Amino acid sequence: MRIGVVGAYGQLGSDLVQAVLARGWQVDGPRSSEVDICDRAQLEDWTRRSRCDAFVNCAAYTAVDAAETDQARARAINAEGASNLAVAVQNLGGSERLIQISTDYVFSGVFSGVFSGDFSDESVDQKGRRPYREDDPTAPQSVYGRTKLEGEGQVLEACADAAVLRVGWIYGRAGKNFVKAILRRAVEHGKLSVVSDQHGAPCSARSISAAVVAMLERPVWPHRLYHFGARPLTTWFDFATHIVAQAVEVGLLQAMVPIEATTTAALNQVARRPPWSALDCSRFETDFGDLVSDWRVELKEVLGQIKSDGGP
Ligand SMILES: NC(=O)c1ccc[n+]([C@@H]2O[C@H](COP(=O)([O-])OP(=O)(O)OC[C@H]3O[C@@H](n4cnc5c(N)ncnc54)[C@H](OP(=O)(O)O)[C@@H]3O)[C@@H](O)[C@H]2O)c1
């Protein structure tokens, strides 16, 4: 197989390229300077020339706060760009397929009555919250989330052989991410302050890449949304605590640093983040297998990779 990866040099795209190559498939992953997802003609030309069996869109405007004041660019990449790729793949007219990567930020994370009537469900916690399913109502709270949601809809409408994979908080060896930021700040400041009121599941780029490869293995897949994440559910504070402890174990940090729990309100960020963004992955597991991993195990692997790369 030959897989076209848009956003191949980003955090997820870099890992996906490696996973596809490790699977023994070929990759065509242009830089954004070579193929701009916002340039429809260029994209159509590339999809025709690349002769890929499937395409994965890892490209996005991911600067969540900046998107609030850069709405036109965020929409151009996350919504119109995603649509451009879907139209281009559809226009190939063959059996080519497309996976669009999306985000947990399409949900509000606020639970006032959203799941009322659903309390017999075992996965509902004491506060009436449970991981989001694909058909739960979306209510993005940020420009980033809104434009990604628009992209999802446009991809599914434009391309008959497309699926959308929503994922949670990503970390990996490439690009900018929370793990690397924590490691750098721990060294620079000797202490950390991290929010403890946002709940989610940190998902390694490695494990998402394995999930995408599992989807690509199948000759066909349903034209629908999927959720993919990690377990167990945690908070950024708890995640940071594990990062620091494990970084000490693997020798990336010399000693533990104090970590203070803070609140989202205290951070005063420009964009609103969902306080709860757990994703229910059972649809994915039914269709593609049990690939949801424990992020604490994945974290150890990723920290090892960051160490072998010379640090964050
Ligand atoms: N990061 C997270 O925590 C997170 C969480 C949930 C979902 N997601 C989703 O996961 C996917 C991958 O995210 P990521 O963290 O890997 O993002 P990332 O590291 O910011 O990478 C995004 C990639 O998109 C490319 N890109 C941006 N504009 C482009 C354009 N006009 N044409 C072509 N390529 C363009 C970038 O290339 P340049 O650098 O050259 O511009 C970069 O390679 C995205 O769909 C994102 O929405 C991310």
The ligand as a Gaussian input file, in Angstrom:
#p B3LYP/6-31G(d) Opt

LIG

0 1
 N       -1.919000      18.169000      19.769000
 C       -2.945000      17.662000      20.438000
 O       -2.920000      17.551000      21.671000
 C       -4.167000      17.182000      19.694000
 C       -5.239000      16.677000      20.445000
 C       -6.354000      16.182000      19.767000
 C       -6.380000      16.183000      18.378000
 N       -5.346000      16.706000      17.683000
 C       -5.424000      16.657000      16.205000
 O       -4.430000      15.748000      15.783000
 C       -3.923000      16.135000      14.506000
 C       -2.414000      16.225000      14.573000
 O       -2.049000      17.203000      15.547000
 P       -0.520000      17.497000      15.882000
 O       -0.428000      17.689000      17.345000
 O        0.346000      16.501000      15.198000
 O       -0.346000      18.918000      15.182000
 P        0.974000      19.711000      14.829000
 O        2.169000      19.119000      15.489000
 O        0.660000      21.154000      15.054000
 O        1.154000      19.455000      13.270000
 C        0.260000      20.004000      12.344000
 C        0.835000      19.805000      10.961000
 O       -0.063000      20.455000      10.047000
 C        0.719000      21.069000       9.053000
 N       -0.004000      22.153000       8.414000
 C       -0.456000      23.294000       8.976000
 N       -1.021000      24.061000       8.035000
 C       -0.928000      23.387000       6.865000
 C       -1.328000      23.648000       5.540000
 N       -1.931000      24.797000       5.200000
 N       -1.084000      22.728000       4.577000
 C       -0.464000      21.569000       4.886000
 N       -0.050000      21.256000       6.124000
 C       -0.287000      22.153000       7.107000
 C        1.921000      21.614000       9.827000
 O        2.961000      21.889000       8.934000
 P        3.849000      23.218000       9.164000
 O        4.469000      23.052000      10.527000
 O        4.807000      23.191000       8.049000
 O        2.889000      24.369000       9.111000
 C        2.215000      20.435000      10.743000
 O        3.033000      19.504000      10.090000
 C       -4.654000      17.428000      14.162000
 O       -5.779000      17.109000      13.400000
 C       -5.102000      17.963000      15.504000
 O       -6.248000      18.777000      15.373000
 C       -4.239000      17.202000      18.299000

